Amino acid sequence: MPSIPRPLDPGDDGSTAPAVAAALASYQDDAAGPAEVLAALTGSRLLVPVVALLTESEVGEHGLRQEKESEMALPKLVGKDGREAVLAFTGTEALTRWRPDARPIQATALQVCQAAVHERAAAVVVDVAGPVPFVIEGTALEALAAAESGTLDRLSGVTVARVEPAEPARRRRWFARRAH
C-alpha cells in the first residue's frame, strides 16, 4: 500500500511564494524571461495535484450508481500532439482554479521535474489554469531533473538564456484553452 508523503513544510499555508509570484507577473508583462521564472521556481515549493479515480462502481438499492472503489491518481495533461505533461501549481489558489477537488502534495520544483523525466513526460506545466501558466520543457526540464538527481554532469553545456526576438512574437502555448 502506498504511503502518504510527509509534507516539506507542515506550516505551509498553500500561498504562492512572493518571489515566484513576482517572477511570473514580470514574465506575463514581458519584463522578465523564462530564466528569471526558472530561477524563482528552482528553490520553491510546488503543489502536485492528486485526484480520486473511480475504479469500480455498483448500482445501489435505490437504483443509483455509486462508488465501490477508487484510487488516488496523479493526473497528466495530454497535448494535441500526444505529448504528456506533469501538472504543478504554485499555490492552492492556482490548484483550485484548475480543479477544486484536487488535493495538493508538496514537492520541490526540482523533484517535480525529476518525476516528469522519470515518467517520460515532455514537460511540466505550472499553473495550467492561471493566473500565469508557465511550461518547463526540453533541456531546461532535463537540467532541472538532473540537478535534483545529482547527475548534472551528464548534461554539459546546458544554458538558460533570454533571447530577444527581432519582432514581438507570440509565446508558444503547450496547451489549448477552451471557450466555455
Phi, psi and omega in degrees: 000130181294147179263154177276125182294146177287143180294148176296320182222101181302337180269007181297127180269001177087001181280158178288137178298135182306321180294323179290315179300318180294318180296318179292322178295318177295321177298316180297325180273008183060023177267348179218156179254184180301327181298322179291322178292315179299321179297318179291321181289328186306320181262012188256167173267135172243164176247125177261132183279144172234132181232155177281136180237117181292124180252337179204138177229169179213164177267124182281183184295339179263011179080009179261143177287134180223158181291135173250317179216146174214160177232157174270136184226151172265110183287152174239150174268135178245121181285168179301332181271005177091352178291146180255150177225146173273139180264143175212155184226147182281341180192173182293330178297315178294323179296313182288337172299320181284308183203105184299336182272356179287147179250138184272143169238128180287139174206153174285157177301323179293321177296321179296317179295320178297318178296320179298315179295318178300322180276003182061034175278150182277343186199167166244125177255118181264130178054057184305328181262010178098177015286330178227099178293144180217137183246132173249119181210175175064220184293332177295317177297314180298319181293317179294321177295320180291325179297319180291321185275355179082016182249029183300333182297336180282351179247053181295145177086006179279125180226140173257123182223153176269127179249124179270118178288154178295321177238155175300128180243152176286141176290138178289127178265129180280337184231163179250145176266142177256140175280142181260000000 
